[in-house]
Amino acid sequence: MMQQRLSRATILSIIATGLLSFMGTLVETSLNVTFATLTKQMNVNLATIQWLTTGYLLLTTLTMIASAHLIKRYPVKTLFLVAITCFTLGDLLSAVAPSFPIILLGRLIQAFSTGLSIPLMFHIILTSVPPRRLATYNGMAAMLIALGPALGPTYGGLLTAAWSWRMIFWLLLPLIVIIFFIGLFNLDLQPLARQDRFDFWGFGILALILFLVDYTFNRAAKVGFLSWHFWGLLLVSIILMLGFYIYNQHSSRHLIDFSILKNGIVSWHLLGYFLLQFINIGLAFVIPQVAQYILGQNSFVAGMILLPGALLGVLVAPLAGRWMDRLQTPLPIVIGHAIFLIGAALFVIYDHNLTVGLLIAFYFILRLGFNMAFGNTISHASVQVQPKQKADINATFNMTQQYAGSLGTNIFAAVIGVFQLKHIALSVSTAQGALVDYWLIAVLAIIGLFAAWISYRLTMEKTK
């Protein structure tokens, strides 16, 4: 039986992987507020430049798909050293990049690092922390990976306004050195199953599906949602999804043990988890565009709008986890989704009267709900499966939340991009696209609340 008190090495291991994960999620969205500048410097349009975020999230997702196998087969320290080496290389490439292809390459190398570090952090927590303290530690971990994307635009906006967007990357180098030594001397978890075999065919098919779906919506931003290009690509994506399902049913190898989704509590939680991050990352893209194109603010102000909501997570996420540890029920998740829906609805209601102050207030409310529900969702789902399935549920949820961010950014950008194709003022077309995004956010928040309520009811029935 696990001890209630964690060892110093375990705590430092969580800190090392947690800080590396935080840096990875911080740079996910840090360039969002610089897109107006980068489109001019790199001589590309918004639909292309947003691949610096979408591509980052997509490759992070693909790495997380493979993480279940990697964690089972290789020592945690080895994976950590690979991750921090890749992050450093990608950071340097991005900092000195003279053109779009080079900075995209640097971002993708960093994305591979983040795709390793986040599952490593959760793996250490899920295997080393006692069940009765799991939600608290998962709350702190969720705080880090949710704080990063929310704080990213503020971080990027501040440095871009004061110096240059390149400082986004240079400023991380001293922290990389500190994290390297913390991890080097404390990580010691061994592989779970060295004989585990990787499903290369399954990975290839799934990677193609995820890329194609992202590319489909990226094309929509250029040709419109009514174009045969969009619907043709979407049809091919659906056919590939059916093919992957058939393949997965008959293959002897599996990337992830998807049998965990037969548990109703887990599957409903996964849907809610996906929607929370889809909206969270997508809105972190929309708000800076609204602030700059509609309200006429600079990159610094656009980034600062997200700061109060981002800082809220530092306080709320661990407290929400501690609250659920005490209740031993998923009630905080339902309450979090309800508050999240209120925040989403306010963007729709006050769309025509939005100011910088209202954007700050509404995003603050939305982030309050997000941080109450996000970390607690993976915590409650993880206790529904067997210990041997911990790596699978870790990979599934982290893969889902990362791809949700990629898809959310792409779809919200595509909606605004379609309206910007009109031959009208950029401020007007952006406002029209943003309103559609707000309605989409509200509808998805309703579905998320429904998923949280169903999982809560199933839990209550299970404990009777």
N, C-alpha and C positions, 0 to 999 in steps of 0.2 A: 504493500500500500504506500502511495506517495506521501511524503512528509508535507505538512502544511507550510513549512518554512523553506523557501527556495535558497539554493546555494549561491554564493557570490558569483561563481563562474556562470551559472544559469542566468542570473540577472544581467551580468555584463554581456552575455551572448545575445540576450533579447535586445539590449541597448545597441549593440553593434549592428545587428541585422535591422533593427528598427530605424536607426539613424540613416543607414544606407537606403532603406526603403523610403524614408521621408525625403531624402535628396532626390531619389528617383521620381517620386510623385510631385515634388516641387517643380522640377523642370518639365513635367508633363504639360503644364498650362502656362508656364512662365513667359512663353513667347506670344501668347494670345493677344496681349495688349500691344505687341510690337508689329502685328501683321500689317498695319497701315504703313509703317516704316519699311518693313522688309519687302513688301510688294514692289516698292519703288527701288530699293537698293538691289534686289535680286532680279528685278525686271520680270516678275510673274504676277498672276492675278490671285484673288482671294481663294478661289477654289483650289488652286495649286499650293499656295503657301500653307493652307490649313493642314496639308499632309504632314507638316512638321509636328502637329499634335496627333492627327488621326493615325499616321504611320507609326508614331511612337507607341500609341496605345495598342495598335494592332499587333506589332511585334512583341510587345509585353504580353499580350494575350496568348500568342502562339508559344512563347517560352513557358508560360504558366501551364499550358496544356502538357508540355513535356516534363514539368517539374515533379509530378507524381512519380514518374519513372526515375528521374535523376535523384530524388531524395531517397528512394528505396535502394538505389544501387551504389551511390557514392557518399563518402563522408561529408558532413555538413561543412567542415572547415575547407575542404577542397572546393566545394561549390561557392563558398563565400569568397575565397581568393580569386576564383574565376570572375565572379560578379564584380568585385571591386576593381579588378584590373580592367575589365571592359568599361566600367563606368568612367574610370580615369582617362582611358584612351578616347572614348566618345566625347568626354568633356573638353579635352584639348582640341580635338578635331572641330567641334562646334565653335569653340572660342576663336579659332584662327580662320574659319571657313571664308573663302573669297567668293563663293558662289552657292546657289541653292543645292545642287547635287552633293556638295561636300558637307554642308551643314545637315542635310537630310541623312547622310551616311553616319555622321557623328551621333545624331539623335537615335538612329536605329541601333547602333552599338550600345548606347546607354540604355535603350529599351530592353535589350537582352539582359543587362545587369538587373534592371528593376524586376523583370519577369522571374529572375532567380531569387532575389533578396526578399521579396514579399512572402512567397511560400516558405522560405527558410525561417522567417520570423514567426509565422503562424505555426510551422512545424515544431519549433522549439517550445512554443507556448502550449500547443495541444498535447505534446508528449511529456512535458515537464511540470506543468502547473496542475495542482489538485483540482478536481471537478468543481468544488464549492467556491473556488476563487477564479474559475475560468473566465466568467463574464467580465470580471474586473480587468484582468490582463488583456483579454481580447478587446475590451473597450479602449484601453490605452493604445493597443496596436491599431485599432480602427481609427483612433484619433489621429495617429501619425499619417496613415495613408489617405485619410479624408482631409486632413489639414493641409497637406502638401498641395493638391490640386486647387484648393480654395485660396491658399496663400500665394500660389504661383503668380497670378496676374498682378498682385500687389508688389511682390518681390521684383518681377520683371519690369513693371511700370516705374517703380522707384529708381532702379538702376539705369533704365533707359533714359529717364528724364534727367538724372543727375550726371551720368557718364555716357555709357553706351550699352546696347543690348549684349555685347560680348562679355560684359562684367557679370552677367547672369551665370556664366560658366567659370570665369576666372576666380570668383569669390568662393567657390566650393572647394578648391584645391586644398587649403589648410585642413578643412574638416575631413576630407578624404584620408589624409595621413593619420589623423587621430583615430578614425574608425578602423583603419587597417590594423593598427597595433592592438586595439581593444579586442577585435575579432581573432587575431592571430594567436593570442595567448589564452583565450577562454573557450573557444568553440571546440567541442569534443564529441558531439553525438555521432554515432556510427550508423552505417547503412542498415535499413530494415530488411532488405531482400536483395542480396548481390546477384542472384540468379534471374532477377526480373528482366524480361525481354521487351524491347521497345517496338511499338507498332508503327513502322515507317509508312506503310500504305495508309493506315487510318489517319496518321498525322498529316500526310500529304493532301489527302482529300479534304480534311477539316480545314487545313490552312488555306486551300484554294477557295473553299466556301466563304470563310471569313473575309478573305481579301476581296472576293468578287462582290459580296454584299456591300462592303465599304466603297468599292469602286463604282458600283451601281448608283449609289446615292451621290457620289462625287460627280458622276456624269450628269445627274439630274440638275445639279447646280448650273451646268453649262448649256444643257439642251432642253430642260424643263421636264416635269413629271408626266406630261402627255406624249412625250417622244417615244417612238418605237425602240430607240436605243435603250431607254430606261426599262421598258417592260420586257424587252428581249433578254437583257442581262438579268432581270429579276426572275424570269422564267427559268433560265439556265441555273441560277442559284438554287431555286426550289427543287429542280431535278437532281442537282448534286446532293442536296440535303436528304432527299429520299434514298439516293444511292448510298450515302454514308450510313443511314439507318439500317438498310438491308445488309451492308457489309458488316456493320458492328454486330448484327444479330448472328452472323455465321462465322465470324473470325474467332480464332483461338487466342489471339492477342487483343488486348484492349488498352488504349491510352489511359483511360480512367474507368473505374468500376461504376458504370452508370446505373447499376442496380440500386444504388443509394437513393435514386429518384423514385423508386417504388414506394418509399416512405412518403406519405402525403404531407407530413409536417415539413420534411426536407424540401420537397418540390415546391410547395407554396412559399416557403421562406426564400428559395432560390429566385422565384419570380419577383418577390418584393425587393430582394437585394439588388437584382438587375435594374429594376425601375428606379430605385433610389439613386444609384450611381449614374444611370442614363441621364436623369434630370440634373443631378449635381454637376457633372462635368459639362454637359451640354449648356447649362445655364451659365457656367463659368466662361463659356465662349460667347454667349449671346449678350450678357450684360456689358462687357467692355465694348462690343460693337455698338450697342445702343448708346452708351455714354459718349463715344467718340463721333459716330456718324449722325446721331439724332440730337444729342444734347450739346455737342460741340466741345466736349472736354478733351484734355490731353491724356496721354498714356498713363501719367502718374495718377491723375484723379480716377481714371477708369479702373486702375488696379486697386486704389484705396477703397473704392466702393465695396469690394469683397472682403476687406480686412476685418471689420467687426464680426461678421458672420463666421469667418475662418477662425478667429481667436476664440469664439464661443465654444468651438469644438474642444479646445484644450481643457475646458472646465467640465463641459456636459458629458462627453463620451465616457470617461472613467467613472463619473458619478452615476450615470445611467447603468453602466455595467455592474457597479456595486449594488444599486437598487434591485436589479434583476437577480443578482446572487442572493439577496435577502428574501425576495419574494418567491424565488424558485418557480416563477411562471413567466410567460412571454408578454405579460400585460404592458410593460414599458414599450415594447415594439409597436403595439397597436396605438398607444397614445402618441408615440413618435410619428407614425404615419398620418395620424389625424392632424397634428400640428403642421406637418409637412404639406398636407393638402390645403390647409388654410393659407399658408405662405404662397403656394402656387396659385390659388384662386385670386389672391390680391393683385397679382400681376395682370390678370385678365380684367378685373373690375376697374382698376385705375390706369389702364393702358394709355389713354389719351392725356392723362394728367401726371405722368411719371416725371419725377425730378430726381436729382442726385440723392436727396434725403429719403425719398420714398423707396428708391432702389436699395439703399442701405438697410432701411427698416424691413422691407419685405424679404430681402435675402437673409437677414438676421433671423426672422421667424422661420423661414424654410430650413435654414441650417440648424436651428434648434431641434426641429423635428427629425431632421436627418441624423444628427448625432445621437439622439435618443434611440433610434431604431437600428442604425447601420451595424455597429459592432455587436450588439445584442443578437442580431439575426444570425450571424455565423456561429456565435456561441451556442445559441439554443439548438441550431441545426446539428452542430458537431456532437452533442451528447445523445443524439438519436441513432448513431451508428456504432458499429463495433470498433474496438481499438485498431484493428488491422486496416480499417477503411478511413482512418484519420487523414492520411496523405491524399486520398482520393477526394474527400469532401473539401479539404484545404485547396487542392488544385481546382476543383470544380467551381467553388465560390470565388476564388481569386481570379480565375480565368474569366468568369462571368462578369465580375465588376469591372475588370479592365476593358473587356470588349464592349461592355455597356457604355463606358466613357468614350471609346473610339466611335461607336455607332451613333451615340448621342451627339457628339461634336459634328460628325459628318452630316447627319440628318438635319440638325438645326442650321448648320451652315448652308446646306443645300436649299432649304426653304428660303432663307434670306437671299441666297444667290439667285434663285429663280425670280424673285421680285426685283432684284437689282438688274436683271436682264431688260426690264422695261426702260423705255426712253423717257424717264422722268427723273426728278431730283433724287440724288442718292439718299438724302435724309428721309424723303417720303417713302421710297421703295424699301429702305431698311426698316422703317416703322411698320409698314404693312407686313413684311416678313416676320418681324419680331412678334406681332400680334398673333399670327398663326402659330408660332412657336409657343407662346404663352398658353393658348388653348390646348395644344398638344400636351404640354406639361401638366395642365390641370386634369385632363382626361386620364393620363397615365398615373397621376397621383391618386385618383379615385380607384383605379385598378390595384395599385399597390396597397391601399388601405384595405380593400376587399381581401387580398391575399393574406395580409397580416391577421385579419379577423378570422379567416378560415383556419389558419395554422394555430391560432389561439384556441379556437373551439375544439380542434382535434386534440390538442394537448390536454385540455380540461377533461375531455371524454376519456383519454388514455389514463389519466391519473385517478379516475373515479374508482 
